[in-house]
Amino acid sequence: EGAFSLLIGTYKSKKEADTIKIRLASIASLMPRMEEVTLEFASWYRVKLGPYGTLRDANKVRLFLRDQGIDSILETESPR
């Protein structure tokens, strides 16, 4: 059993990622987070929701987002 997160998107611009974060935060009190990753010589900004303890909880949020016109990708993380 692992934790489940929803990847909302990966953005080249921190400003664009911040805009998405603000939009998500204004929808039903969602608490998005941003992760900066460096791939080769460029930084990218990932906006995520979660972690959620169960697949059912993650899917509830995913379906809610879909109703709002926001797509997401389900990610799993194994416990360390």
C-alpha atoms as one frame of an Amber mdcrd trajectory, in Angstrom:
protein
   0.000   0.000   0.000   1.458   3.353  -0.982   0.504   6.965  -1.170  -1.348
   8.313  -4.186  -0.844  11.744  -5.727  -2.395  13.545  -8.664  -0.090  15.223
 -11.153  -1.935  18.195 -12.597   0.792  19.309 -14.954   4.450  20.052 -15.603
   5.343  23.597 -16.617   8.477  25.280 -17.932   7.555  28.553 -16.251   7.271
  28.918 -12.476   4.736  31.711 -13.076   2.491  29.372 -15.074   2.742  26.701
 -12.365   1.865  29.315  -9.717  -1.198  30.337 -11.729  -2.422  26.725 -11.804
  -1.708  26.372  -8.069  -3.798  29.449  -7.307  -6.638  28.174  -9.477  -6.616
  24.800  -7.732  -6.464  26.392  -4.286  -9.586  28.387  -5.113 -11.520  25.231
  -6.034 -13.011  23.500  -2.998 -10.035  24.359  -0.754  -7.630  22.045  -2.573
  -4.037  22.234  -1.312  -1.719  21.929  -4.327   2.047  21.770  -4.056   4.789
  22.539  -6.535   7.943  20.506  -7.081  10.891  21.851  -9.017  12.814  19.253
 -11.003  15.889  19.722 -13.118  16.157  17.648 -16.270  19.407  18.059 -18.131
  19.893  21.841 -18.134  16.324  23.036 -17.590  14.072  23.414 -14.569  10.469
  22.257 -14.737   7.707  22.831 -12.212   5.242  20.066 -11.367   1.929  20.879
  -9.723   0.494  18.044  -7.627  -2.282  17.264  -5.194  -2.034  14.742  -2.380
  -0.772  12.474  -1.084  -3.952  10.504  -0.521  -3.934   7.391   1.633  -6.190
   5.318  -0.604  -6.832   4.917  -4.289 -10.507   5.620  -3.628  -9.721   9.038
  -2.081  -7.418   9.972  -4.964 -10.020   8.935  -7.529 -12.733  11.017  -5.818
 -10.583  14.118  -6.227  -9.610  13.109  -9.762 -13.280  12.799 -10.780 -14.086
  16.132  -9.125 -11.270  17.781 -11.090 -12.471  16.204 -14.328 -15.913  17.768
 -13.704 -14.100  21.113 -13.401 -12.361  20.584 -16.741  -8.992  19.747 -15.183
  -7.183  16.571 -16.214  -4.727  14.766 -13.942  -2.463  11.747 -13.838  -2.540
   9.335 -10.915   0.875   8.606  -9.417   1.807   6.077  -6.745   4.711   6.158
  -4.356   5.929   3.152  -2.429   6.568   3.647   1.284  10.242   4.081   2.101
